[in-house]
Each structure stands twice: as structure tokens, then as C-alpha cells.
Amino acid sequence: MPPNATTIKLAHLYFIPKPHKVDILPLRPIVSSIRAAATGISHFLDKIIRSLYDRIAKPTTFSNDIDFVRQLEQFRDAGRLLPTTLFITFDV
């Protein structure tokens, strides 16, 4: 898990424009940290936390567009899609 001094690199920060936004030119920050010092600990923690996440949060997580549409249809068919239903999105 300790970083390898011969392959370690600083993370790179770059920005991608969001052309669908009007009036301003917002940018989406992207951090590329594939060979960063914390990569090893990130993989280690993922192995520990993954099973807990899959057990608790996976049923309410959408992995792609098709998955979202299919689960939304199931939600609707079960009578659980209400005017008060809230949807939250975020990228990691």
C-alpha cells in the first residue's frame, strides 16, 4: 500500500466546459489522480467498504441511463412514483 516512488505522480487538475449552460461558461473540474500517492489507500478502502455499500445503497443506485429508465418504470409500476418523490444526482 505505500506509494511507489518511481511511479508516483502529482494529480492533474483540468477543466471541461459545460456547453449546455447558457449566459456563462461554467467549467467542470476534473482531477486525474491515477498514480497519486493516495491511490493505494483508495483501493484498500474500496475493498473494505464495497460489500457494505452493495448491501445497503446498491438497490437505490443507478449505474447508467438504461438502468435508470428500467428502475424508474418499476418504481412507477409499484405506485411509488409520487409528485413528492425527490431525485438526487452526483458524480464521484
Distance bins in CASP14 RR format, pairs under 12 A and 6 or more apart:
PFRMAT RR
TARGET T0000
AUTHOR 0000-0000-0000
RMODE 2
METHOD distances of the structure
MODEL  1
1 37 0 0 0 0 0 1 0 0 0 0 0
1 38 0 0 0 0 0 1 0 0 0 0 0
1 39 0 0 0 0 1 0 0 0 0 0 0
1 40 1 0 1 0 0 0 0 0 0 0 0
1 41 1 0 0 1 0 0 0 0 0 0 0
1 42 0 0 0 0 0 1 0 0 0 0 0
1 43 0 0 0 0 1 0 0 0 0 0 0
1 44 1 0 1 0 0 0 0 0 0 0 0
1 45 0 0 0 0 0 1 0 0 0 0 0
1 47 0 0 0 0 0 1 0 0 0 0 0
2 8 0 0 0 0 1 0 0 0 0 0 0
2 37 0 0 0 0 1 0 0 0 0 0 0
2 38 0 0 0 0 0 1 0 0 0 0 0
2 39 0 0 0 0 0 1 0 0 0 0 0
2 40 0 0 0 0 1 0 0 0 0 0 0
2 41 0 0 0 0 1 0 0 0 0 0 0
2 44 0 0 0 0 0 1 0 0 0 0 0
3 9 0 0 0 0 1 0 0 0 0 0 0
3 10 0 0 0 0 0 1 0 0 0 0 0
3 33 0 0 0 0 0 1 0 0 0 0 0
3 35 0 0 0 0 1 0 0 0 0 0 0
3 36 0 0 0 0 1 0 0 0 0 0 0
3 37 1 0 1 0 0 0 0 0 0 0 0
3 38 0 0 0 0 1 0 0 0 0 0 0
3 39 1 0 0 1 0 0 0 0 0 0 0
3 40 1 0 0 1 0 0 0 0 0 0 0
3 41 0 0 0 0 1 0 0 0 0 0 0
3 42 0 0 0 0 0 1 0 0 0 0 0
3 43 0 0 0 0 0 1 0 0 0 0 0
4 35 0 0 0 0 1 0 0 0 0 0 0
4 36 0 0 0 0 0 1 0 0 0 0 0
4 37 0 0 0 0 1 0 0 0 0 0 0
4 39 0 0 0 0 1 0 0 0 0 0 0
4 40 0 0 0 0 1 0 0 0 0 0 0
5 35 0 0 0 0 0 1 0 0 0 0 0
5 37 0 0 0 0 1 0 0 0 0 0 0
6 35 0 0 0 0 0 1 0 0 0 0 0
7 34 0 0 0 0 0 1 0 0 0 0 0
7 35 1 0 1 0 0 0 0 0 0 0 0
7 36 0 0 0 0 0 1 0 0 0 0 0
7 37 0 0 0 0 0 1 0 0 0 0 0
7 39 0 0 0 0 1 0 0 0 0 0 0
7 40 0 0 0 0 0 1 0 0 0 0 0
8 33 0 0 0 0 0 1 0 0 0 0 0
8 34 0 0 0 0 0 1 0 0 0 0 0
8 35 1 0 1 0 0 0 0 0 0 0 0
8 36 1 0 0 1 0 0 0 0 0 0 0
8 37 1 0 1 0 0 0 0 0 0 0 0
8 38 0 0 0 0 0 1 0 0 0 0 0
8 39 0 0 0 0 1 0 0 0 0 0 0
8 40 0 0 0 0 0 1 0 0 0 0 0
9 32 0 0 0 0 1 0 0 0 0 0 0
9 33 0 0 0 0 1 0 0 0 0 0 0
9 34 1 0 0 1 0 0 0 0 0 0 0
9 35 1 0 1 0 0 0 0 0 0 0 0
9 36 1 0 0 1 0 0 0 0 0 0 0
9 37 0 0 0 0 1 0 0 0 0 0 0
9 38 0 0 0 0 0 1 0 0 0 0 0
9 39 0 0 0 0 1 0 0 0 0 0 0
10 31 0 0 0 0 0 1 0 0 0 0 0
10 32 0 0 0 0 0 1 0 0 0 0 0
10 33 0 0 0 0 1 0 0 0 0 0 0
10 34 0 0 0 0 0 1 0 0 0 0 0
10 35 0 0 0 0 1 0 0 0 0 0 0
10 36 1 0 0 1 0 0 0 0 0 0 0
10 37 0 0 0 0 1 0 0 0 0 0 0
10 38 0 0 0 0 0 1 0 0 0 0 0
11 29 0 0 0 0 0 1 0 0 0 0 0
11 30 0 0 0 0 0 1 0 0 0 0 0
11 31 1 0 1 0 0 0 0 0 0 0 0
11 32 1 0 0 1 0 0 0 0 0 0 0
11 33 1 1 0 0 0 0 0 0 0 0 0
11 34 0 0 0 0 1 0 0 0 0 0 0
11 35 0 0 0 0 1 0 0 0 0 0 0
11 36 1 0 1 0 0 0 0 0 0 0 0
11 37 0 0 0 0 1 0 0 0 0 0 0
11 38 0 0 0 0 1 0 0 0 0 0 0
11 39 0 0 0 0 1 0 0 0 0 0 0
11 42 0 0 0 0 0 1 0 0 0 0 0
12 29 0 0 0 0 0 1 0 0 0 0 0
12 30 0 0 0 0 1 0 0 0 0 0 0
12 31 1 0 0 1 0 0 0 0 0 0 0
12 32 1 0 1 0 0 0 0 0 0 0 0
12 33 1 0 0 1 0 0 0 0 0 0 0
12 34 0 0 0 0 1 0 0 0 0 0 0
12 35 0 0 0 0 1 0 0 0 0 0 0
12 36 0 0 0 0 1 0 0 0 0 0 0
13 27 0 0 0 0 0 1 0 0 0 0 0
13 28 0 0 0 0 0 1 0 0 0 0 0
13 29 1 0 0 1 0 0 0 0 0 0 0
13 30 1 0 0 1 0 0 0 0 0 0 0
13 31 1 0 1 0 0 0 0 0 0 0 0
13 32 1 0 0 1 0 0 0 0 0 0 0
13 33 0 0 0 0 1 0 0 0 0 0 0
13 36 0 0 0 0 0 1 0 0 0 0 0
14 27 0 0 0 0 1 0 0 0 0 0 0
14 28 0 0 0 0 1 0 0 0 0 0 0
14 29 1 0 0 1 0 0 0 0 0 0 0
14 30 1 0 1 0 0 0 0 0 0 0 0
14 31 0 0 0 0 1 0 0 0 0 0 0
14 32 1 0 0 1 0 0 0 0 0 0 0
14 33 0 0 0 0 0 1 0 0 0 0 0
15 25 0 0 0 0 0 1 0 0 0 0 0
15 26 0 0 0 0 1 0 0 0 0 0 0
15 27 1 1 0 0 0 0 0 0 0 0 0
15 28 1 0 0 1 0 0 0 0 0 0 0
15 29 1 0 1 0 0 0 0 0 0 0 0
15 30 1 0 0 1 0 0 0 0 0 0 0
15 31 0 0 0 0 0 1 0 0 0 0 0
15 32 0 0 0 0 0 1 0 0 0 0 0
16 25 0 0 0 0 0 1 0 0 0 0 0
16 26 0 0 0 0 0 1 0 0 0 0 0
16 27 1 0 0 1 0 0 0 0 0 0 0
16 28 1 0 1 0 0 0 0 0 0 0 0
16 29 0 0 0 0 1 0 0 0 0 0 0
16 30 1 0 1 0 0 0 0 0 0 0 0
16 31 0 0 0 0 0 1 0 0 0 0 0
16 32 0 0 0 0 0 1 0 0 0 0 0
16 91 0 0 0 0 0 1 0 0 0 0 0
17 24 0 0 0 0 0 1 0 0 0 0 0
17 25 1 0 0 1 0 0 0 0 0 0 0
17 26 1 0 0 1 0 0 0 0 0 0 0
17 27 1 0 1 0 0 0 0 0 0 0 0
17 28 1 0 0 1 0 0 0 0 0 0 0
17 29 0 0 0 0 0 1 0 0 0 0 0
17 30 0 0 0 0 0 1 0 0 0 0 0
18 24 0 0 0 0 1 0 0 0 0 0 0
18 25 0 0 0 0 1 0 0 0 0 0 0
18 26 1 0 1 0 0 0 0 0 0 0 0
18 27 1 0 0 1 0 0 0 0 0 0 0
18 28 1 0 1 0 0 0 0 0 0 0 0
18 29 0 0 0 0 0 1 0 0 0 0 0
18 30 0 0 0 0 0 1 0 0 0 0 0
19 25 0 0 0 0 1 0 0 0 0 0 0
19 26 0 0 0 0 1 0 0 0 0 0 0
19 27 0 0 0 0 0 1 0 0 0 0 0
19 28 0 0 0 0 0 1 0 0 0 0 0
20 26 0 0 0 0 1 0 0 0 0 0 0
20 28 0 0 0 0 0 1 0 0 0 0 0
21 27 0 0 0 0 1 0 0 0 0 0 0
21 28 0 0 0 0 1 0 0 0 0 0 0
28 91 0 0 0 0 1 0 0 0 0 0 0
29 91 0 0 0 0 0 1 0 0 0 0 0
30 91 0 0 0 0 1 0 0 0 0 0 0
31 38 0 0 0 0 0 1 0 0 0 0 0
31 91 0 0 0 0 0 1 0 0 0 0 0
31 92 0 0 0 0 0 1 0 0 0 0 0
32 39 0 0 0 0 0 1 0 0 0 0 0
33 39 1 0 0 1 0 0 0 0 0 0 0
33 40 0 0 0 0 0 1 0 0 0 0 0
33 41 0 0 0 0 0 1 0 0 0 0 0
33 42 0 0 0 0 1 0 0 0 0 0 0
34 40 0 0 0 0 0 1 0 0 0 0 0
34 42 0 0 0 0 0 1 0 0 0 0 0
34 43 0 0 0 0 0 1 0 0 0 0 0
35 42 0 0 0 0 0 1 0 0 0 0 0
36 42 0 0 0 0 1 0 0 0 0 0 0
36 43 0 0 0 0 0 1 0 0 0 0 0
38 44 0 0 0 0 0 1 0 0 0 0 0
38 45 0 0 0 0 1 0 0 0 0 0 0
38 46 0 0 0 0 0 1 0 0 0 0 0
39 45 0 0 0 0 0 1 0 0 0 0 0
39 46 0 0 0 0 0 1 0 0 0 0 0
40 46 0 0 0 0 1 0 0 0 0 0 0
40 47 0 0 0 0 0 1 0 0 0 0 0
41 47 0 0 0 0 0 1 0 0 0 0 0
41 48 0 0 0 0 0 1 0 0 0 0 0
41 49 0 0 0 0 0 1 0 0 0 0 0
42 48 0 0 0 0 0 1 0 0 0 0 0
42 49 0 0 0 0 0 1 0 0 0 0 0
42 50 0 0 0 0 0 1 0 0 0 0 0
42 92 0 0 0 0 0 1 0 0 0 0 0
43 49 0 0 0 0 0 1 0 0 0 0 0
43 50 0 0 0 0 0 1 0 0 0 0 0
44 50 0 0 0 0 0 1 0 0 0 0 0
45 52 0 0 0 0 0 1 0 0 0 0 0
45 53 0 0 0 0 0 1 0 0 0 0 0
46 52 0 0 0 0 0 1 0 0 0 0 0
46 53 0 0 0 0 1 0 0 0 0 0 0
46 54 0 0 0 0 0 1 0 0 0 0 0
46 92 0 0 0 0 0 1 0 0 0 0 0
47 53 0 0 0 0 0 1 0 0 0 0 0
47 54 0 0 0 0 0 1 0 0 0 0 0
49 55 0 0 0 0 0 1 0 0 0 0 0
49 56 0 0 0 0 0 1 0 0 0 0 0
49 57 0 0 0 0 0 1 0 0 0 0 0
50 56 0 0 0 0 0 1 0 0 0 0 0
50 57 0 0 0 0 0 1 0 0 0 0 0
50 58 0 0 0 0 1 0 0 0 0 0 0
51 57 0 0 0 0 0 1 0 0 0 0 0
51 58 0 0 0 0 0 1 0 0 0 0 0
52 58 0 0 0 0 0 1 0 0 0 0 0
53 59 0 0 0 0 0 1 0 0 0 0 0
53 60 0 0 0 0 0 1 0 0 0 0 0
53 61 0 0 0 0 1 0 0 0 0 0 0
53 92 0 0 0 0 0 1 0 0 0 0 0
54 60 0 0 0 0 0 1 0 0 0 0 0
54 61 0 0 0 0 1 0 0 0 0 0 0
54 63 0 0 0 0 0 1 0 0 0 0 0
55 61 0 0 0 0 0 1 0 0 0 0 0
57 63 0 0 0 0 0 1 0 0 0 0 0
57 88 0 0 0 0 0 1 0 0 0 0 0
58 67 0 0 0 0 0 1 0 0 0 0 0
58 71 0 0 0 0 0 1 0 0 0 0 0
59 67 0 0 0 0 0 1 0 0 0 0 0
59 71 0 0 0 0 1 0 0 0 0 0 0
59 74 0 0 0 0 0 1 0 0 0 0 0
59 75 0 0 0 0 0 1 0 0 0 0 0
60 67 0 0 0 0 0 1 0 0 0 0 0
60 68 0 0 0 0 0 1 0 0 0 0 0
60 71 0 0 0 0 1 0 0 0 0 0 0
60 74 0 0 0 0 0 1 0 0 0 0 0
60 75 0 0 0 0 0 1 0 0 0 0 0
60 80 0 0 0 0 0 1 0 0 0 0 0
60 86 0 0 0 0 0 1 0 0 0 0 0
60 87 0 0 0 0 0 1 0 0 0 0 0
60 88 0 0 0 0 1 0 0 0 0 0 0
61 67 0 0 0 0 1 0 0 0 0 0 0
61 68 0 0 0 0 1 0 0 0 0 0 0
61 71 0 0 0 0 1 0 0 0 0 0 0
61 88 0 0 0 0 0 1 0 0 0 0 0
61 89 0 0 0 0 0 1 0 0 0 0 0
61 90 0 0 0 0 0 1 0 0 0 0 0
61 92 0 0 0 0 0 1 0 0 0 0 0
62 68 1 0 1 0 0 0 0 0 0 0 0
62 69 0 0 0 0 1 0 0 0 0 0 0
62 70 0 0 0 0 1 0 0 0 0 0 0
62 71 1 0 0 1 0 0 0 0 0 0 0
62 72 0 0 0 0 1 0 0 0 0 0 0
62 74 0 0 0 0 0 1 0 0 0 0 0
62 75 0 0 0 0 0 1 0 0 0 0 0
62 87 0 0 0 0 1 0 0 0 0 0 0
62 88 0 0 0 0 0 1 0 0 0 0 0
62 89 0 0 0 0 1 0 0 0 0 0 0
62 90 0 0 0 0 0 1 0 0 0 0 0
63 69 0 0 0 0 0 1 0 0 0 0 0
63 70 0 0 0 0 0 1 0 0 0 0 0
63 71 0 0 0 0 1 0 0 0 0 0 0
64 70 0 0 0 0 0 1 0 0 0 0 0
64 71 0 0 0 0 0 1 0 0 0 0 0
65 71 0 0 0 0 0 1 0 0 0 0 0
65 72 0 0 0 0 0 1 0 0 0 0 0
66 72 0 0 0 0 0 1 0 0 0 0 0
66 73 0 0 0 0 0 1 0 0 0 0 0
67 73 0 0 0 0 0 1 0 0 0 0 0
67 74 0 0 0 0 0 1 0 0 0 0 0
68 74 0 0 0 0 0 1 0 0 0 0 0
68 75 0 0 0 0 0 1 0 0 0 0 0
68 87 0 0 0 0 1 0 0 0 0 0 0
68 89 0 0 0 0 1 0 0 0 0 0 0
69 75 0 0 0 0 0 1 0 0 0 0 0
69 76 0 0 0 0 0 1 0 0 0 0 0
70 76 0 0 0 0 0 1 0 0 0 0 0
70 77 0 0 0 0 0 1 0 0 0 0 0
71 77 0 0 0 0 0 1 0 0 0 0 0
71 78 0 0 0 0 0 1 0 0 0 0 0
71 80 0 0 0 0 0 1 0 0 0 0 0
71 81 0 0 0 0 0 1 0 0 0 0 0
71 87 0 0 0 0 0 1 0 0 0 0 0
72 78 0 0 0 0 0 1 0 0 0 0 0
72 79 0 0 0 0 0 1 0 0 0 0 0
72 80 0 0 0 0 0 1 0 0 0 0 0
72 81 1 0 0 1 0 0 0 0 0 0 0
72 85 0 0 0 0 1 0 0 0 0 0 0
72 87 0 0 0 0 1 0 0 0 0 0 0
73 79 0 0 0 0 0 1 0 0 0 0 0
73 80 0 0 0 0 0 1 0 0 0 0 0
73 81 0 0 0 0 1 0 0 0 0 0 0
74 80 0 0 0 0 1 0 0 0 0 0 0
74 81 0 0 0 0 1 0 0 0 0 0 0
75 81 1 0 1 0 0 0 0 0 0 0 0
75 82 0 0 0 0 1 0 0 0 0 0 0
75 85 1 0 0 1 0 0 0 0 0 0 0
75 87 0 0 0 0 0 1 0 0 0 0 0
76 82 0 0 0 0 0 1 0 0 0 0 0
76 85 0 0 0 0 1 0 0 0 0 0 0
78 85 0 0 0 0 0 1 0 0 0 0 0
79 85 0 0 0 0 0 1 0 0 0 0 0
81 87 0 0 0 0 0 1 0 0 0 0 0
END
